[in-house]
Amino acid sequence: MDIYCERPWGSYTNLIDEEYTKVKKIVIHKGESPSYQYHHKRSEIWIIVKGKAEVKIDNVLTKHEVGEVVRIPIKAAHQVRNIGEDELVFIEVQLGEYFGEDDIVRLEDKYGRI
C-alpha cells in the first residue's frame, strides 16, 4: 500500500489501513476536483479540516466549511471541489467490506481516467 499518493487534483495520505476501515488525509488544490464517482463496497464520511468545499452527491450541490461533516452512502455518486482560496483538506473515513482503489466507478473525470 502506498502511504502518500499524488494525483492531478492534489494528493492523499493513508493514515489508517485496517480490514474494517481506511482513513485518508485528502488535499485538493485550489479550483480542482477528483472525478464524479461511486463505490460498490464502501461508504465514506468526510470531515473538512481546512478550506471550503462544494460537494455533489447524486447531482445535489452543497457547500461545506471547516468542522462540517459530509456523509456519502454506499453507491451514491459523489464529487468534491475546492472552492476556497487555499488548499482544501479533509479526513476521509471509509466504512464497508472493501477499500481498494479498484472500487472506484468514475462517471465524469476531467483528467481522462474513465
N, C-alpha and C positions, 0 to 999 in steps of 0.2 A: 504494500500500500504506500502510495506517495503521501507524505505528510503535507507538503506545500505544492500547489499546482497553479501555474499561471494560465489564464485564459484571455481571449481577445477583449473581454469586457472588464477584467480585473484579475482576482485570484481567490483561492480558498486554501485554508489550512485545516487539516483534520486534527481535531482536538481529542476526540474520544472515538474509538472504533471497537465496539463490542458486538456480540451476536444479537443483543437486544436493542441496540441503538447506535447511531453515528451522530457525532456533533461536530459542526464545522464553523469556523470563523470565515465569513464571506465578505470580500471587499469589492465594491463596484465603483469603477471610475466615473467621474462626472459625465452625465449625459448618456451613459451606457446601460445596457441591459442584456442579461442572458436570454436564451431562447424562451418562447412561449411553449410550455411543455407540461407533461403529466407523468405520473408513475403508477404502475400496476400494483406494486407491493409495499408502498410506504406512504405515510402522511408526513407532513412537516409542520414545525412550529418555528416561526422566525421572531426574534427579539431584536428590535432596532436599537443599536448602541451608539451610533454616530451618523449624523446626516439626515436626509429626508428622502423618503421612498414613495413612489407611485406603484401600487400593486394591482395587477389584473388577475382576478380569479374567475374563471368561466365567463370571461368578457365583461365583468363588472370592475370598474376602476375605483380605488380608494387611495387616500394619501395617509402616510404614517410618519411619525417623528420619533425621536429618542424616547425610549421607555415603553413604546407600544408593542403589542404582540399580535402577530398575524398567524392564523391557523389555516393550513391548507389540507383539506381532506384527501384521502386516497382517491386517485383517478381524477381529481379536479385540475383542469388546465390552469397554469399559473405562470406569472412573469413579474419580475421586479425591475424597476427603472430608477436610477439615481436622478432625482430632480433638484438636488441641492447644489451648492457652490463648492462643496468639498467631497471627499470620498464618502460613500455610503458604506457603513459597516454593520453587519448583523450576525447574530448567532443563529445557526440553523440546527434544530434538533429533529432528527429523523426517527420515526417510530414505525414498526411494521415487522415484516418477516424477512426482508432482503434489502440491502443498502448499496448494492453495486451500481457503478456509473452506467452499466448497460441497461438499467431500468429507467432510462430517460427516453420518453417518446416526444420528439420535437415536432411541434405543429407549425411554428414560424421561427426562422433564425436568420438574422441579417449577416451572419458570418458564413453562410453556405454549408452548414453542418447537417442538413436534413438528408 
